[in-house]
Amino acid sequence: MHIERLANNEKSEFSARTRAQNIDTLKSEHLDVLVIGGGIVGAGIIRDVALNGGIRAGLIEQGDFGSGTSSATSQLVHGGFRYLSKGDIALVKASRREREVLLRIAPNVVRPIPIAILCYAGDRYPLVGIQMAAHYYNHLSQTDRAEKSEVIRDVVEIQRRLGSIETTGLKGAAVIWDSMVDDARLCLLTLRDAYLHGASVANYVRFLDFVRQTGAETVVRAADSITGEEFEVRAKHIVSATGPWTDGVWEKEQGYDGVPRLTTQRAKGIHILVPRVPGNHYGIATLTRSEKSHHGKPRVIFLLPIGANTEEAANGYQELLLIGTTETQPEGAPDAVRPTAAEVDYLLSATNRVFPNAALTRSDVISAYAGVRPLISARRSRLGKIGQARLNSTKSRRNCRNDYVTRGHIIAESPSGVLYIYGGKLTTHRQIAEETVDRLAEKLGVARHCQTAVLPLLNDTPVNDVCNPAAARLIRRYGGTGADIIQQWVDKDATLSESLTAAFPFLKAEVRYAFWGEMAMNLEDFLWRRTRIGLTVGQGVDIAPKIAALLGEFSDWDASRIAAEVETYRQRIAWLNADWVVENLKK
């Protein structure tokens, strides 16, 4: 892209040009550590390595940063209240601790939210049991004193807080506190911070194979998905943080024993977004009714309001209700999963049971997305050296009584020395990274200085010190340095201060910044992850031509590239919606 570099902000550029420079570094330098996978766990690992100092490190991601499961979550940073009933206390404690860390280092993308756990007659757990668990759950957190659990039995008060929910058989609600997060943005900020501290990171670089796994160095073959060029990367140590793709990397090893370490059973989760139900400003957790399609067992469904506050408006959200998730069997590769009609109907049914007056149908669904969880196979304890790794944080086990698979994690080492991250979840990604880098530092013989729990992701101007709402929004989203760059552009060209549309807060300058300072490479990167416009009404298809044309004004996109970007994005959304969208939405 032909975008000028500002003289005093050279390191702040994180663009296609930066990507090309980083790829050159990956080709030419002998690294200490190469991380494969640019989801949230890989991002956490490379940031920890970069902040530690004394380690030459790089990261490659086959798609865009966070384009897999890490941008297809429930958008919760949570302690896992439901894990208490499974006896997974260690995981809950670790998750509550990590929530506090993320609230401290990333307040721009992580915000507290009260969640009401509904209890109806016939539910699996009585209200008094939920109340006791909620009190214990609150006891594990050291956050704001205002975050206190409470139990509400008065139906009128419950409806005042939650909206017109179903009251027949309602025993009460227990309120706990968790946090909402823009998952894709948290991943991006973590990777960008790693780059600012010296790591070489590149999206759209696919791992192909291990070339050599002997001696003091491992050589891997990779491919630039944009140019098609194949090249080799040399590193003393390799870390696979590829989530549901992890077994695909393990299969490439010389010592692969033919047995996968992950399970796909009940690993797929989908979420839908519908218009906000009036009056609801709390998150809601409710048990579904037992259904054959879900093993005859109820599961927890979250109904989460988003887009009602300044932080979420800054990310492009409208006032929506996020509903999820399912536990179904994925078909095909992890990057080929999409919502089905049955899964969408399942979530709509659960929502209509809570909000019967809403009478939601598929035509009310604004968008839907799917992801695959990296669940650890129950067989992993019989799988040789790679399966004999020390269990980290929590016991990774399958409970025979309730078929529960933990969301804990394993850091396993293959016979050739590759480290594999199995399991885990967004909330505990920083802890997983810390444990991984502990092992890497020991192997490399370097001093260990973990700073990820104390250094903010955007370590600059406090938003509370800024009186101008527009300036505060930019600082909250991009940090002081990013906001300064955007303001410099606006000062030079007043047209860049214009909004994209009346529906979204983004300035034209912010589109430019997404490609200059956040390594967006195409329209989907911008609409789906740099912003969340892809999750809102129209899913960005309606404004894609305008954004592509805008990019053509200050980039090297010619008319054919602009048209191709718009068509590619349109086809991507059509494919994503193909199984569930009703006919009137296709027109």
HELIX and SHEET records of a PDB file:
HELIX    1   1 ALA A    7  SER A   12  5                                   6    
HELIX    2   2 ALA A   16  SER A   28  1                                  13    
HELIX    3   3 ILE A   40  ASN A   52  1                                  13    
HELIX    4   4 THR A   69  SER A   71  5                                   3    
HELIX    5   5 PHE A   81  LYS A   86  5                                   6    
HELIX    6   6 ILE A   89  ILE A  105  1                                  17    
HELIX    7   7 LEU A  127  HIS A  139  1                                  13    
HELIX    8   8 VAL A  155  LEU A  162  1                                   8    
HELIX    9   9 ASP A  183  LEU A  196  1                                  14    
HELIX   10  10 GLY A  243  TRP A  245  5                                   3    
HELIX   11  11 THR A  246  TRP A  250  1                                   5    
HELIX   12  12 LYS A  292  HIS A  294  5                                   3    
HELIX   13  13 THR A  310  ALA A  314  1                                   5    
HELIX   14  14 PRO A  334  ALA A  336  5                                   3    
HELIX   15  15 ALA A  341  VAL A  354  1                                  14    
HELIX   16  16 PRO A  356  ALA A  358  5                                   3    
HELIX   17  17 ARG A  362  ASP A  364  5                                   3    
HELIX   18  18 ALA A  378  ARG A  382  5                                   5    
HELIX   19  19 LYS A  385  GLY A  387  5                                   3    
HELIX   20  20 LEU A  426  THR A  428  5                                   3    
HELIX   21  21 HIS A  429  LEU A  444  1                                  16    
HELIX   22  22 VAL A  463  ASP A  465  5                                   3    
HELIX   23  23 PRO A  469  LYS A  492  1                                  24    
HELIX   24  24 ALA A  494  SER A  497  5                                   4    
HELIX   25  25 LYS A  508  TRP A  516  1                                   9    
HELIX   26  26 LEU A  523  GLU A  524  1                                   2    
HELIX   27  27 ASP A  525  ARG A  530  3                                   6    
HELIX   28  28 ILE A  533  LEU A  535  5                                   3    
HELIX   29  29 ALA A  544  PHE A  554  1                                  11    
HELIX   30  30 ALA A  559  ASN A  577  1                                  19    
HELIX   31  31 GLU A  583  LYS A  586  1                                   4    
SHEET    1   A 6 SER A 200  ALA A 202  0                                        
SHEET    2   A 6 ALA A  57  ILE A  60  1                                        
SHEET    3   A 6 HIS A  30  ILE A  36  1                                        
SHEET    4   A 6 GLU A 230  SER A 240  1                                        
SHEET    5   A 6 THR A 218  ASP A 224 -1                                        
SHEET    6   A 6 VAL A 205  ARG A 212 -1                                        
SHEET    1   B 7 SER A 200  ALA A 202  0                                        
SHEET    2   B 7 ALA A  57  ILE A  60  1                                        
SHEET    3   B 7 HIS A  30  ILE A  36  1                                        
SHEET    4   B 7 GLU A 230  SER A 240  1                                        
SHEET    5   B 7 LEU A 419  GLY A 423  1                                        
SHEET    6   B 7 HIS A 409  GLU A 413 -1                                        
SHEET    7   B 7 LEU A 391  ASN A 392 -1                                        
SHEET    1   C 8 LEU A  76  VAL A  77  0                                        
SHEET    2   C 8 LEU A 170  VAL A 181 -1                                        
SHEET    3   C 8 VAL A 110  TYR A 120 -1                                        
SHEET    4   C 8 GLY A 283  LEU A 287  1                                        
SHEET    5   C 8 VAL A 300  ILE A 306 -1                                        
SHEET    6   C 8 LEU A 320  GLY A 324 -1                                        
SHEET    7   C 8 LYS A 268  PRO A 275 -1                                        
SHEET    8   C 8 SER A 367  VAL A 372 -1                                        
SHEET    1   D 3 LEU A  76  VAL A  77  0                                        
SHEET    2   D 3 LEU A 170  VAL A 181 -1                                        
SHEET    3   D 3 GLU A 150  ILE A 152 -1                                        
SHEET    1   E 2 LEU A 262  THR A 263  0                                        
SHEET    2   E 2 LEU A 375  ILE A 376 -1                                        
SHEET    1   F 2 ARG A 398  ASN A 399  0                                        
SHEET    2   F 2 TYR A 404  VAL A 405 -1                                        
END                                                                             
